[in-house]
Amino acid sequence: MNRAGGNGPRKPNRNDSGRRNSRSAERNDRPHRNEGRDPRFAGGTRNLRPGPQPERSAVNVDILKMGRHKGEWMEIRLSEGLAGAPLQRVTKALPLPPKLISKLLQSKGLLLQGPNLRLHLFPKERAEFLPDWMELNILFEDEFTLVVNKPAGIEVHPSEKGQRHTLANAVAAYYEFSSQELRIRHIHRIDKETTGPVLYAKNEFAHYQYDKAMRDKKIERIYVALVEGVLAQDKGVVDKPIGQDRHHSTRRRVSETGDPAVTHYQVIERFLDHTLVRLRLETGRTHQIRVHMSAIGHPLAGDGMYGGTRKIMSRQALHGEKLIWPHPWTGDQQQVKAPLPDDFQEALNRLRG
């Protein structure tokens, strides 16, 4: 196996990993001056609007909270209300889609013996990407989920056959190093030059749950951007459909025949000729923030494709600040914050100076 770097395998950076990292990221993410108070952009998850949550009975909550991960299986000691109940009633209390339940039954991956239930949710899998070793800033990890803070300059996923050194290759290397035999399942993408959290599902069940959560708009992605010019309004909404540019295969543009796209923005800080804004997406179109901010006359600093200049930054000044998602098994809300990368922070320091 080829390993990048030439000096043999190197352990991915876990200094900021897991739940400890999400807390340290909170501490490092100092509030900006003149930060607004629009509840849609507030730091606490209680102020966000994650959409309707599924109603769960007390029995359902019990069965979800009592699950225990053991090897490739989830083992559950059923509560009194379900112990001895027919299998059909037990499966209705699980957060599993019918298609996955059927698959588990056919493969003998769902076993019920009295009050004991076993689910084969964590089978060993073959990674479809070759591993490339590079530093990884892991913001969160458990048996269902991995969240990685993507640096600028690498793609989330190969865009052509044989491409290497993407985030998918780095995650494959991390799984190999940590003896996790898993497929690489990214839930969303961010642009090559954009930084911030990327969410991965670590098994088929989590992948289903996250895909559904994305469709139901229960996964929140909050961004910060440095745009050119001074925004007059403290907050606003850009509601403009986005389609592909007929003259440029990778460029997008506002188009009446495009897909609906809605971006909410709020001013954090104003400078002489730039504005720092926080943005929340209702939709997830390709290049949505870049296209929308350019369309209202405020392209991102450094974003040459959409009219920005590179006087203050050499890449588009866009960073995924926060990711909020429902836990696939319990439904509890999880969140991580990613501190601003150095080049973004240095640009702000120069503007403030």
C-alpha positions in Angstrom: 0.0 0.0 0.0 1.3 3.4 -0.9 1.4 5.9 1.9 1.8 9.6 1.3 4.8 11.4 2.8 7.5 8.9 2.2 8.3 8.3 5.9 5.9 5.5 6.6 2.5 5.6 8.3 1.9 8.4 10.6 -0.9 8.5 13.2 -3.6 11.0 12.2 -3.7 14.0 14.4 -6.1 13.1 17.3 -5.1 16.1 19.5 -8.5 17.6 18.9 -10.6 14.5 18.5 -13.8 13.2 19.9 -16.1 15.0 22.3 -13.1 16.7 24.0 -12.3 18.4 20.7 -15.8 19.7 20.3 -15.5 21.3 23.6 -12.1 22.8 22.9 -13.3 24.1 19.6 -16.1 25.9 21.5 -13.5 27.6 23.6 -11.3 28.5 20.7 -14.1 30.0 18.7 -14.2 33.4 20.3 -17.2 35.6 19.6 -16.7 38.3 17.0 -17.5 42.0 17.7 -20.9 43.3 16.7 -22.3 39.7 16.6 -26.0 39.8 16.0 -28.7 37.9 18.0 -30.8 36.3 15.3 -31.9 33.0 16.9 -31.3 31.1 13.7 -27.6 31.8 14.0 -27.2 31.7 17.8 -24.7 29.4 19.3 -27.0 27.2 21.4 -28.9 24.4 19.7 -32.0 25.3 21.6 -32.3 28.4 19.4 -32.2 26.5 16.1 -35.2 25.1 14.3 -34.3 21.5 13.5 -37.8 20.6 12.2 -40.3 18.2 13.7 -38.9 15.5 15.8 -40.3 12.0 15.6 -42.6 11.1 18.5 -41.3 8.2 20.6 -43.1 6.4 23.3 -41.5 5.7 26.7 -40.9 2.1 25.5 -39.1 3.4 22.4 -36.9 5.6 24.4 -36.0 2.7 26.7 -35.0 0.4 23.9 -32.9 3.1 22.3 -31.1 4.2 25.4 -30.3 0.6 26.5 -28.5 -0.5 23.4 -24.9 -1.6 23.8 -22.3 -1.9 21.0 -20.5 -5.2 21.1 -18.3 -6.1 18.2 -20.4 -6.2 15.0 -23.6 -6.2 17.0 -25.9 -3.9 18.9 -27.2 -5.8 22.0 -30.4 -4.7 23.7 -32.0 -5.9 26.9 -35.7 -5.2 26.2 -37.8 -3.4 28.8 -40.7 -5.2 30.5 -43.2 -3.7 28.0 -41.4 -5.5 25.1 -39.9 -8.6 26.6 -41.7 -11.6 25.2 -43.5 -9.4 22.6 -43.9 -10.6 19.0 -41.0 -9.7 16.7 -43.2 -7.4 14.6 -44.0 -5.3 17.7 -40.3 -5.1 18.8 -39.1 -3.9 15.4 -41.7 -1.1 15.4 -40.0 0.3 18.4 -36.6 0.4 16.6 -35.4 3.4 14.5 -34.7 1.1 11.6 -36.3 1.5 8.1 -38.4 -1.5 6.9 -35.9 -2.2 4.1 -33.1 -2.6 6.6 -35.2 -4.7 8.9 -36.0 -7.0 6.0 -32.3 -7.2 5.1 -31.3 -8.1 8.6 -34.0 -10.8 8.9 -32.8 -12.4 5.6 -29.2 -12.4 6.7 -30.0 -13.5 10.3 -28.8 -10.2 11.5 -31.8 -9.7 13.8 -32.0 -12.2 16.6 -34.6 -12.1 19.4 -34.4 -14.4 22.3 -36.8 -13.6 25.1 -35.8 -10.2 26.5 -32.5 -10.1 24.5 -32.3 -8.5 21.0 -29.2 -8.5 18.8 -28.8 -6.4 15.7 -26.0 -6.9 13.2 -25.5 -3.1 12.6 -21.7 -3.0 12.4 -20.5 -5.6 9.9 -17.0 -5.5 8.6 -16.7 -3.8 5.2 -14.2 -3.3 2.5 -13.0 0.3 2.0 -13.4 1.4 -1.7 -10.7 4.1 -1.5 -6.9 3.6 -1.2 -5.5 5.1 2.0 -3.4 8.3 1.8 -1.9 9.4 5.1 -2.3 13.0 6.1 -3.1 15.0 9.2 -6.8 14.7 10.2 -8.5 17.0 12.6 -11.3 14.8 14.0 -14.1 16.8 15.7 -16.3 14.0 16.7 -16.5 10.2 16.6 -18.6 7.4 17.9 -19.7 4.0 16.6 -22.1 5.6 14.1 -20.5 8.9 13.1 -17.2 10.5 12.1 -16.9 14.3 11.7 -13.7 15.6 10.1 -12.6 19.3 9.9 -11.6 19.6 6.2 -8.6 21.9 5.4 -8.5 24.0 2.3 -7.0 22.6 -0.9 -8.3 19.1 -0.9 -11.6 17.6 -2.3 -14.0 15.6 -0.2 -14.3 12.9 -2.8 -12.4 12.0 -6.0 -13.9 13.9 -9.0 -12.3 11.6 -11.6 -11.1 8.0 -11.8 -7.8 7.3 -10.1 -7.7 10.6 -8.2 -5.9 10.4 -4.9 -5.2 12.5 -1.8 -8.8 13.5 -1.2 -10.5 13.6 2.2 -12.0 10.2 1.4 -8.5 8.7 1.0 -7.4 10.3 4.3 -10.4 8.9 6.1 -9.7 5.4 4.6 -6.2 5.7 6.1 -7.6 6.7 9.5 -10.0 3.7 9.5 -7.2 1.4 8.5 -4.9 2.8 11.3 -7.6 2.4 13.9 -8.6 -1.1 12.7 -12.0 -0.1 11.6 -13.1 -2.1 8.5 -15.6 0.4 7.1 -16.8 2.0 3.8 -16.4 5.7 3.3 -19.8 7.3 3.4 -19.8 11.1 3.3 -23.2 12.7 3.9 -22.5 16.1 2.3 -19.7 17.9 0.4 -18.0 21.2 0.7 -15.9 22.9 -2.0 -12.2 22.2 -2.4 -11.1 25.5 -1.0 -13.8 25.7 1.7 -12.9 24.6 5.2 -15.1 23.1 7.9 -16.8 19.9 9.2 -17.7 17.0 6.9 -20.1 14.3 8.3 -19.5 10.6 7.7 -21.8 7.7 8.4 -19.9 4.6 9.7 -22.5 2.0 8.8 -25.6 1.4 6.5 -28.1 2.3 9.2 -26.4 5.6 10.0 -26.2 6.4 6.3 -30.0 5.9 5.9 -30.7 8.0 9.0 -28.5 10.9 7.8 -29.8 10.8 4.3 -33.3 11.1 5.6 -32.2 13.9 8.1 -30.7 15.8 5.1 -34.0 15.5 3.2 -36.0 16.6 6.2 -33.6 19.5 6.8 -32.7 18.3 10.3 -28.9 18.7 9.7 -27.8 22.3 10.1 -24.7 23.7 8.5 -23.7 27.2 9.6 -21.0 29.1 7.7 -18.9 32.2 8.1 -17.7 34.2 5.0 -15.7 37.3 4.4 -17.4 39.2 1.5 -16.3 42.2 -0.4 -18.0 45.5 0.1 -20.1 46.6 3.1 -23.5 45.1 3.6 -26.1 47.7 4.5 -28.6 45.4 6.2 -27.8 43.6 9.4 -29.5 40.5 8.1 -31.3 39.3 5.0 -32.4 36.4 2.8 -31.3 35.6 -0.7 -33.9 33.6 -2.5 -32.7 33.0 -6.0 -32.8 29.7 -8.1 -29.4 28.3 -9.1 -28.6 26.5 -12.3 -25.5 25.4 -14.2 -23.6 28.0 -16.4 -24.0 26.9 -20.0 -20.5 28.3 -20.8 -18.6 26.9 -17.9 -19.0 23.2 -16.8 -18.0 23.8 -13.1 -19.6 27.3 -12.6 -23.1 27.9 -11.4 -25.3 31.0 -11.9 -28.6 32.5 -10.8 -31.2 31.2 -13.3 -35.0 31.3 -13.5 -35.0 27.7 -14.7 -32.6 26.6 -11.9 -33.3 24.8 -8.7 -34.7 26.7 -5.7 -32.0 28.0 -3.4 -32.4 30.0 -0.2 -29.6 31.5 1.9 -30.0 33.5 5.2 -27.2 35.8 6.2 -26.4 38.0 9.2 -23.7 40.6 9.6 -21.1 39.8 12.3 -18.6 42.6 11.7 -18.1 45.4 9.2 -14.8 46.7 7.9 -13.8 49.5 5.6 -14.5 47.5 2.4 -15.4 44.0 3.6 -18.1 42.4 5.8 -17.9 39.3 7.9 -21.2 37.4 7.7 -22.7 34.2 9.1 -24.8 32.2 6.8 -27.4 29.4 7.1 -28.6 27.3 4.1 -32.2 26.2 3.6 -31.0 24.3 0.5 -27.7 22.8 -0.5 -27.0 23.7 -4.1 -23.5 23.6 -5.5 -21.6 26.8 -4.8 -24.8 28.3 -3.3 -23.2 30.8 -0.9 -20.7 31.9 -3.5 -23.3 32.4 -6.2 -25.8 34.1 -3.9 -23.4 36.6 -2.4 -22.0 37.4 -5.8 -25.6 37.9 -7.1 -26.3 40.6 -4.5 -23.0 42.4 -5.3 -20.9 41.0 -2.5 -18.7 38.2 -3.8 -16.5 36.3 -1.4 -13.0 37.6 -0.9 -10.6 35.5 -2.8 -13.3 33.9 -5.0 -12.1 34.7 -8.5 -14.7 32.4 -10.1 -17.6 34.6 -8.9 -16.0 38.1 -9.0 -13.9 38.3 -5.8 -10.4 39.6 -5.7 -7.4 38.0 -4.0 -6.0 41.1 -2.2 -6.8 39.8 1.3 -7.0 36.0 0.8 -5.7 33.6 -1.9 -8.8 31.4 -1.8 -12.5 31.9 -1.2 -13.1 33.1 2.3 -15.7 30.5 3.3 -15.6 28.3 6.4 -18.0 25.8 7.9 -18.3 27.1 11.4 -20.8 24.7 12.9 -22.5 21.3 12.1 -25.6 20.2 14.0 -27.2 16.8 13.5 -29.5 14.3 15.2 -27.9 11.2 16.6 -28.9 8.3 14.3 -29.8 5.9 17.1 -31.1 8.1 20.0 -32.2 11.2 18.0 -30.4 13.4 20.5 -29.0 16.6 19.0 -25.2 16.7 18.5 -23.0 19.6 17.4 -19.4 20.5 16.7 -17.8 23.9 16.0 -14.6 24.3 13.9 -12.3 27.2 14.7 -11.3 29.5 11.9 -8.3 28.4 9.9 -5.2 30.4 10.2 -5.3 32.2 6.8 -8.9 33.3 7.5 -8.0 34.6 10.9 -5.0 36.4 9.6 -7.1 38.2 7.0 -9.5 39.4 9.7 -6.6 40.6 11.8 -5.2 42.6 8.9 -8.6 44.2 8.3 -9.0 45.0 12.0 -5.5 46.5 12.1 
